[in-house]
Amino acid sequence: MIYMDNAATTAVRKEVAEAMLPYLLGDYGNPSGVYRLSEKAKNVVEESRDIIADIINADRNEIFFTSGGTEGDNWAVKAESLKRKQGHIIVSSIEHHAVTESALWLKNYGIDVTFAPVDEQGIVKLEQLEKMIRNDTFLVSVMLANNEIGTIQPIENVCEIAHEYGAKVHSDAVAAFGHIDVDVKKLGVDFLNVSGHKICGPKGVGFLYVRGGKPERFMHGGGQENGLRAGTENVAGIAGLATAARIAYETLSDRARQEKKISDYMIKRILREIPYSRLNGSRESRVTGNMNFSFQYVNGGMLVVMLNKQGICASAGSACTSNSGKPSHVLLALGLDEKIAEGSLRLTINHTITHREADYVVECIKKDVARLRELA
């Protein structure tokens, strides 16, 4: 099997599993308890908070553990909006559905929502974004990197514009963290969220960064996470998340170099050797390892099925919407025709992919695209 769907999920590192194991078997105490078993659990939660805070250049009280990227998006967008009960938010047109659906839901509660356009590479149009800001705009949500096409956004510029008008900025960093350096102070964001299973960590855990450490309460119940996010902490998951984040940070340069080398090679071959093919997103400003192609006269879903039969794991877009049967809203926002958008294929590699494997995948894509075009 050749796994090329790392934007959907990643394999858990051995070191991560080893870090989690003690809190699944022996040190299984509830961090809210007062006895020694609970103290061990509480200590690893707080140590993990320190590790993550150091990595993103935040204060420890600004890190809140969540169940993953979707909860982080919902918390940042909904809680900030419901606190105000009225006003205006701006969301980029290529956000993850956890953001767009949260924004649309808020319209039922008196919040106005505007979607900011992107250019043909998927980069938010800053001039138009600024023109959309109103006196009552209080939040702008633009993801740091897109999960489907890999485009990296100019978040520093987004923050400068939004802050000039008194609006806060939320950035979904699920697809970016572990691929590029994430420094919340340099970026200038007010909210930023990450998911563990996208960085070789466990599923069901993530974190939300909140500037100043005082978000509106979102989950109600107990007093966990400084009274702001109820629910018994996922101690083993948090330990795994911190370990995965640390390793991702320490190995970032070497991994990115190898991923770029292989992805550049594959992009060059596919665009050169397969007629009527195009790379979606920015060629330069993209996370390493993310490749999204469109093949004219081809159905992306059928191509994925054919590749699967040859031992290749890939996707026709986001794993969260791969069964919808609709063209990607991200590709449509780039201006692609629906038929071309339906012919998309996303390949997301990690640093372990070899040239031999890359060549095999390219040859399979060439053969399958030609076959599908014959049948069209």
C-alpha positions as CSV (number, residue, x, y, z in Angstrom):
1,M,0.0,0.0,0.0
2,I,1.2,3.5,-0.8
3,Y,-0.6,6.1,1.4
4,M,-1.0,9.5,-0.2
5,D,-3.9,10.9,1.9
6,N,-2.1,12.4,4.8
7,A,-4.4,15.5,4.7
8,A,-7.2,13.1,5.7
9,T,-5.3,11.5,8.6
10,T,-1.9,10.3,9.5
11,A,-0.4,7.2,11.1
12,V,0.4,7.5,14.8
13,R,4.1,7.6,15.5
14,K,5.5,4.9,17.7
15,E,6.8,7.5,20.2
16,V,3.3,9.0,20.4
17,A,1.7,5.7,21.2
18,E,4.4,5.0,23.8
19,A,3.7,8.4,25.4
20,M,-0.1,7.6,25.6
21,L,0.1,4.0,26.9
22,P,0.8,4.8,30.6
23,Y,-2.3,6.9,30.9
24,L,-4.4,4.2,29.2
25,L,-3.2,1.4,31.5
26,G,-1.6,2.4,34.8
27,D,-1.9,6.1,35.4
28,Y,-5.6,6.3,34.5
29,G,-6.7,8.8,37.1
30,N,-9.1,11.7,36.6
31,P,-7.1,15.0,36.6
32,S,-9.8,16.5,38.8
33,G,-9.2,14.1,41.7
34,V,-7.1,14.9,44.7
35,Y,-5.2,11.6,45.2
36,R,-1.8,10.7,43.7
37,L,-3.1,8.8,40.7
38,S,-5.0,12.0,39.7
39,E,-2.0,14.1,40.3
40,K,0.0,12.2,37.7
41,A,-2.8,12.7,35.2
42,K,-3.1,16.4,36.0
43,N,0.7,16.9,35.7
44,V,0.9,15.4,32.2
45,V,-2.0,17.6,31.1
46,E,-0.2,20.7,32.3
47,E,3.2,19.6,31.0
48,S,1.6,19.0,27.6
49,R,0.1,22.5,27.8
50,D,3.5,24.0,28.4
51,I,5.0,22.0,25.5
52,I,2.4,23.3,23.0
53,A,2.6,26.8,24.3
54,D,6.3,26.9,23.8
55,I,6.0,25.6,20.2
56,I,3.6,28.2,19.1
57,N,5.1,31.0,21.2
58,A,2.0,31.4,23.4
59,D,1.4,31.6,27.2
60,R,0.3,28.4,28.8
61,N,-3.1,29.9,29.9
62,E,-3.9,30.6,26.2
63,I,-4.0,26.9,25.3
64,F,-7.3,24.9,25.7
65,F,-7.5,21.2,24.9
66,T,-10.4,20.2,22.6
67,S,-11.6,17.1,20.8
68,G,-10.1,18.2,17.5
69,G,-10.2,20.7,14.7
70,T,-14.0,20.7,14.3
71,E,-14.6,21.6,18.0
72,G,-11.9,24.3,17.8
73,D,-13.5,25.9,14.8
74,N,-17.0,25.8,16.4
75,W,-15.7,27.2,19.6
76,A,-13.8,30.1,18.0
77,V,-16.6,31.1,15.6
78,K,-19.8,30.4,17.6
79,A,-18.8,31.4,21.1
80,E,-17.4,34.7,20.1
81,S,-20.5,35.4,18.0
82,L,-23.1,34.3,20.5
83,K,-21.5,36.5,23.2
84,R,-22.3,39.5,21.0
85,K,-25.7,38.3,19.7
86,Q,-25.5,40.6,16.8
87,G,-23.0,42.0,14.3
88,H,-21.0,40.8,11.3
89,I,-18.4,38.1,10.6
90,I,-16.3,37.5,7.5
91,V,-15.3,34.0,6.4
92,S,-13.1,33.1,3.5
93,S,-14.9,31.2,0.7
94,I,-12.5,28.2,1.0
95,E,-12.8,27.5,4.7
96,H,-13.3,24.0,6.2
97,H,-17.0,23.1,6.6
98,A,-16.6,23.3,10.3
99,V,-16.2,27.1,9.9
100,T,-18.6,27.7,7.0
101,E,-21.4,25.6,8.6
102,S,-20.9,27.3,12.0
103,A,-21.1,30.7,10.3
104,L,-24.3,29.9,8.4
105,W,-25.8,28.5,11.6
106,L,-25.2,31.8,13.3
107,K,-27.4,33.6,10.8
108,N,-30.3,32.1,12.7
109,Y,-29.2,34.1,15.7
110,G,-28.9,37.5,14.2
111,I,-25.3,37.4,12.9
112,D,-24.6,38.6,9.4
113,V,-22.1,36.5,7.4
114,T,-20.1,37.5,4.4
115,F,-17.8,35.2,2.4
116,A,-14.5,36.7,1.2
117,P,-13.4,35.7,-2.3
118,V,-10.1,34.2,-3.2
119,D,-8.0,34.4,-6.4
120,E,-7.4,31.6,-8.8
121,Q,-4.6,30.2,-6.6
122,G,-6.9,30.2,-3.5
123,I,-5.3,33.2,-1.8
124,V,-7.8,35.6,-0.1
125,K,-8.2,38.9,-1.9
126,L,-7.0,41.3,0.7
127,E,-8.4,44.5,-0.9
128,Q,-11.9,43.0,-1.2
129,L,-11.6,41.6,2.3
130,E,-10.9,45.1,3.7
131,K,-13.8,46.6,1.7
132,M,-16.2,44.0,3.3
133,I,-15.3,45.1,6.9
134,R,-18.2,47.1,8.5
135,N,-18.5,49.0,11.7
136,D,-20.0,46.0,13.3
137,T,-17.6,43.4,12.0
138,F,-16.1,41.6,15.0
139,L,-14.5,38.4,13.5
140,V,-12.6,37.4,10.4
141,S,-11.9,33.7,9.8
142,V,-9.2,32.7,7.3
143,M,-7.5,29.4,7.5
144,L,-3.7,29.3,7.7
145,A,-3.4,26.7,4.9
146,N,-6.1,25.0,3.0
147,N,-6.7,21.3,3.5
148,E,-7.7,20.6,-0.1
149,I,-5.2,22.6,-2.2
150,G,-2.5,23.4,0.3
151,T,-2.4,27.2,-0.3
152,I,-0.9,29.2,2.5
153,Q,-2.7,32.4,3.4
154,P,-1.1,35.8,4.2
155,I,-2.5,35.7,7.7
156,E,-0.2,38.5,9.0
157,N,-1.8,40.8,6.4
158,V,-5.3,39.6,7.3
159,C,-4.6,40.4,10.9
160,E,-3.3,43.8,10.2
161,I,-6.4,44.7,8.2
162,A,-8.9,43.2,10.7
163,H,-7.2,44.7,13.8
164,E,-7.1,48.1,12.2
165,Y,-10.9,48.0,12.3
166,G,-11.2,46.4,15.7
167,A,-12.1,42.9,14.5
168,K,-10.5,39.7,15.8
169,V,-9.0,36.9,13.6
170,H,-9.6,33.2,13.8
171,S,-7.3,30.9,11.8
172,D,-7.8,27.2,11.3
173,A,-4.3,25.8,11.3
174,V,-5.2,22.1,11.1
175,A,-3.6,21.7,7.6
176,A,-0.7,24.0,8.4
177,F,0.7,22.9,11.8
178,G,3.6,20.5,11.4
179,H,4.2,21.7,7.8
180,I,5.2,25.4,8.4
181,D,6.3,27.3,11.5
182,V,3.4,28.5,13.5
183,D,4.1,31.5,15.8
184,V,1.0,33.1,17.0
185,K,2.7,36.3,18.0
186,K,4.2,36.7,14.5
187,L,0.9,35.8,12.8
188,G,-1.1,38.1,15.0
189,V,-4.1,35.8,15.3
190,D,-6.6,35.9,18.2
191,F,-7.8,32.3,17.8
192,L,-5.9,29.3,16.2
193,N,-6.8,25.6,16.3
194,V,-4.9,22.4,15.6
195,S,-5.9,18.7,15.4
196,G,-3.7,15.8,16.7
197,H,-4.5,13.2,14.0
198,K,-3.1,15.5,11.2
199,I,0.4,15.5,12.8
200,C,0.9,11.7,13.5
201,G,-0.9,12.1,16.8
202,P,-4.2,10.5,18.0
203,K,-7.7,11.2,16.8
204,G,-10.1,12.9,19.0
205,V,-7.8,15.6,20.5
206,G,-6.6,19.0,19.6
207,F,-6.1,22.5,21.0
208,L,-7.5,26.0,20.6
209,Y,-5.2,29.0,21.2
210,V,-7.0,32.1,22.5
211,R,-5.1,35.3,22.8
212,G,-5.3,36.5,26.4
213,G,-6.7,33.1,27.5
214,K,-10.3,34.2,28.1
215,P,-12.6,32.7,25.5
216,E,-16.4,32.6,25.9
217,R,-17.4,29.3,27.5
218,F,-18.6,26.8,24.9
219,M,-19.0,23.4,26.6
220,H,-21.0,23.6,29.8
221,G,-20.8,21.2,32.8
222,G,-17.7,20.7,35.0
223,G,-14.9,23.2,35.6
224,Q,-12.2,21.7,33.5
225,E,-9.8,23.8,31.4
226,N,-10.0,26.7,33.8
227,G,-13.8,26.5,33.9
228,L,-14.1,27.3,30.2
229,R,-14.4,23.8,28.5
230,A,-16.3,21.2,30.5
231,G,-15.6,17.5,30.2
232,T,-13.1,15.1,31.7
233,E,-9.7,15.6,29.9
234,N,-8.6,13.1,27.4
235,V,-5.3,12.5,29.3
236,A,-3.8,9.9,27.0
237,G,-4.8,11.9,24.0
238,I,-3.3,15.1,25.3
239,A,0.0,13.3,26.1
240,G,0.0,12.0,22.6
241,L,-0.9,15.4,21.1
242,A,2.0,17.1,22.9
243,T,4.5,14.4,21.9
244,A,3.3,14.6,18.2
245,A,3.5,18.4,18.2
246,R,7.0,18.3,19.7
247,I,8.3,15.8,17.1
248,A,6.6,17.6,14.3
249,Y,8.3,20.8,15.4
250,E,11.7,19.3,15.8
251,T,11.7,17.5,12.5
252,L,9.9,20.2,10.5
253,S,12.9,21.3,8.3
254,D,14.0,17.8,7.3
255,R,10.5,16.6,6.6
256,A,9.6,19.6,4.6
257,R,12.7,19.4,2.5
258,Q,12.0,15.7,1.5
259,E,8.3,16.3,0.9
260,K,9.0,19.3,-1.3
261,K,11.6,17.3,-3.3
262,I,9.1,14.5,-4.0
263,S,6.0,16.7,-4.6
264,D,7.9,19.0,-7.0
265,Y,9.0,15.9,-8.9
266,M,5.5,14.5,-9.1
267,I,3.9,17.8,-10.1
268,K,6.5,18.3,-12.9
269,R,5.9,14.8,-14.2
270,I,2.1,14.9,-14.1
271,L,1.7,18.3,-15.7
272,R,4.2,17.4,-18.4
273,E,3.0,13.9,-19.2
274,I,-0.7,14.0,-18.8
275,P,-2.6,16.3,-21.2
276,Y,-5.3,18.6,-20.0
277,S,-4.1,18.5,-16.4
278,R,-3.7,21.4,-14.0
279,L,-2.4,22.0,-10.5
280,N,-4.9,23.6,-8.2
281,G,-3.7,26.2,-5.7
282,S,-0.5,28.1,-5.5
283,R,2.6,26.6,-7.0
284,E,4.9,28.5,-4.6
285,S,2.8,29.4,-1.5
286,R,1.7,25.9,-0.5
287,V,2.4,23.4,2.3
288,T,4.9,20.8,1.2
289,G,3.4,17.5,0.3
290,N,0.0,18.7,-0.8
291,M,-0.8,18.3,-4.5
292,N,-4.3,18.8,-6.0
293,F,-4.8,18.2,-9.7
294,S,-7.7,18.4,-12.0
295,F,-7.9,16.2,-15.1
296,Q,-10.3,17.3,-17.8
297,Y,-12.8,14.7,-19.0
298,V,-12.2,12.6,-15.9
299,N,-14.3,11.8,-12.8
300,G,-12.2,12.2,-9.7
301,G,-14.2,9.7,-7.7
302,M,-13.7,7.0,-10.4
303,L,-10.0,7.8,-10.5
304,V,-9.7,7.3,-6.8
305,V,-11.4,3.9,-7.0
306,M,-9.1,2.8,-9.8
307,L,-6.0,3.9,-7.9
308,N,-7.3,2.1,-4.8
309,K,-7.3,-1.2,-6.7
310,Q,-3.6,-0.7,-7.4
311,G,-2.8,-0.2,-3.7
312,I,-2.8,3.6,-3.8
313,C,-4.7,5.6,-1.1
314,A,-5.7,9.1,-2.4
315,S,-8.8,11.2,-2.4
316,A,-10.9,13.4,-4.7
317,G,-10.9,16.2,-2.1
318,S,-11.5,16.7,1.6
319,A,-12.2,13.5,3.5
320,C,-15.0,15.3,5.3
321,T,-17.0,15.8,2.1
322,S,-15.7,13.0,-0.2
323,N,-19.1,11.2,-0.1
324,S,-21.2,14.3,-0.9
325,G,-21.1,13.8,-4.7
326,K,-20.8,17.5,-5.2
327,P,-17.8,19.4,-6.7
328,S,-15.5,20.9,-4.1
329,H,-16.6,24.3,-2.9
330,V,-12.9,25.1,-2.7
331,L,-12.2,24.4,-6.3
332,L,-15.4,26.3,-7.4
333,A,-14.2,29.3,-5.4
334,L,-11.0,29.3,-7.5
335,G,-13.2,29.8,-10.5
336,L,-13.0,26.2,-11.9
337,D,-15.8,24.9,-14.1
338,E,-17.9,22.3,-12.3
339,K,-16.9,19.6,-14.8
340,I,-13.2,20.3,-14.3
341,A,-13.7,20.5,-10.5
342,E,-15.3,17.0,-10.6
343,G,-12.0,15.7,-12.1
344,S,-9.9,16.5,-9.1
345,L,-7.4,14.3,-7.3
346,R,-5.6,15.2,-4.0
347,L,-2.3,13.6,-3.2
348,T,-0.9,14.4,0.2
349,I,2.4,12.8,1.0
350,N,4.8,12.6,4.0
351,H,8.5,12.4,4.2
352,T,8.7,8.6,3.9
353,I,7.5,8.5,0.3
354,T,10.3,7.3,-2.0
355,H,11.0,8.2,-5.7
356,R,10.2,4.7,-6.6
357,E,6.8,4.9,-5.0
358,A,6.2,8.4,-6.6
359,D,7.0,7.0,-10.1
360,Y,4.6,4.1,-9.6
361,V,1.8,6.5,-8.6
362,V,2.4,8.8,-11.5
363,E,2.4,5.8,-13.9
364,C,-0.9,4.5,-12.5
365,I,-2.5,8.0,-12.7
366,K,-1.4,8.3,-16.4
367,K,-2.8,4.9,-17.3
368,D,-6.1,5.4,-15.4
369,V,-6.7,8.9,-16.7
370,A,-6.2,7.7,-20.2
371,R,-8.6,4.8,-19.6
372,L,-11.3,7.0,-18.1
373,R,-11.0,9.4,-21.0
374,E,-11.5,6.5,-23.4
375,L,-14.7,5.6,-21.6
376,A,-16.0,9.2,-21.4
